[in-house]
């Protein structure tokens, strides 16, 4: 057997001929014969030369590439270059470290073809060049595919999610697909394209841990009949301790296993940490929700990690050293500066689509009947820059909310519009509420516009944060507080509700020379931290509000815009190094899983 991965000695070379000496046999290498063999690999009439490739997705592209080069090889230019095969295969065979399937890159087939190049002295020249051409094309296709997968992701999110994906990605038409084949040092290039973002590398490092957990027996823990609280005894305690140890939330070096049937203060700290990392209310009580998360299998953890690594390959938030991030499954806004989290704020996001959404949309597309159109309140993935705040905002109710909510509530309660402080407009004219009778109109042909004035009870609260986006999404305050005390906060009509809008306002205004947090508080009717600022604001208010304000509503322009990403991922490693996992609230993981299944096999 010839060890083709080692560097062989060679004799004198001409432009067309190389001499290779190995196993005491001398072979003559003809560049012209090699090029001819490559050419035949793209000759549709050469039926006997069927390509043995299983994932040759770039056949036509490579055909054009090699044709323009007169079929001059790129990766393996001669038999002297066989030594590069093993290092390239090392990258490809370690694709599992990125959650990718190495089999996609035909590694075994490349090895098999390469071994046959010099496997026997009886192999005729035609077959030798055929195998050499196969190795060249297999490697070219594998490297191009692998590089594309790492640089852009396996799946195009815009093609997968359509208009609901608004984070910038490199357009497919602008992707430099064949860039690897123009590199002087291909191995250096493959090393250079390895993802370097901290969030990617931290999550990638978890793969070996959960792969090892897959080899352990994973006994399910029985959910308790009622919540287990601090100081109580339960036969389930020892199972909970064992699982928390396995998942790394209890350090057995520092903590000895004792009182295996009693819920003590040491265990409650670990339970709270686990609950927080799982997106639960971290009250420390061991109930059904906590046990359900403890029963999550290693394969489920691995799946979330791999799907998130794919999402992280789509974009790395590289446009700024500081940005705001809303991760929908997390239900938090986080302020990030230089890879460190400064603070976080609970948020509410859009409701999940109904389970029959796709089927109903197909019916709607055929009929164009609004009654067949399903609700779609899911918060989209998007990018924008927060450029201004609106204090004491009005709320103009979107048409679909009028049709699907305001209409019904008005019919059930004749005083509803008055109670919720709505103005009803017909064109530019305000209509007396006593004259408004929605029963006269079909719900899809209501002629009015409904506007909620600023103040208590306004659906947008007292502050909203504006950034340009095609979805008309913004961040805003809210008078509805109960959802912030729940773990699943997908309750809105798509916009993002903030639990603590003033905390965000303080952050975005920290370098503003005109407005500050105290001025904002005074403008929206709250007490400032510094009472002396009241008189100062009174003197400046007219100047501060000019050109951008109307009535009670005030626009505050930022001197420096703030990048905002609204994204969607269900696994990450937090600033303390703790793995976090979340539910797939919109079913986007499942859709991505299905898309990847067809491309990673």
MOSULZI-V942079 format. One record per helix or strand. SS is the DSSP state (h for helix, s for strand). FROM is the first residue (numbers start at 0). TO is the last residue. If there is no record, write none. Layout:
[[SS/FROM/TO] [SS/FROM/TO]]
This chain:
[[s/9/9] [s/16/21] [s/24/29] [h/30/39] [h/46/48] [h/58/67] [h/78/92] [h/94/97] [h/101/104] [h/106/116] [h/124/151] [h/156/163] [s/164/165] [h/171/173] [h/176/181] [h/185/191] [h/197/203] [h/206/212] [s/227/227] [s/232/232] [h/236/245] [s/261/261] [h/264/276] [s/285/285] [h/287/293] [h/297/313] [s/321/326] [h/327/329] [s/331/336] [s/339/349] [h/356/366] [h/369/371] [s/380/390] [s/394/395] [h/398/411] [h/415/418] [s/421/425] [s/428/430] [h/432/434] [h/437/439] [h/442/444] [s/448/451] [s/462/466] [s/474/475] [h/481/484] [s/489/491] [s/495/497] [h/500/507] [h/516/522] [h/532/544] [s/549/549] [s/552/566] [s/570/572] [s/578/580] [h/587/596]]
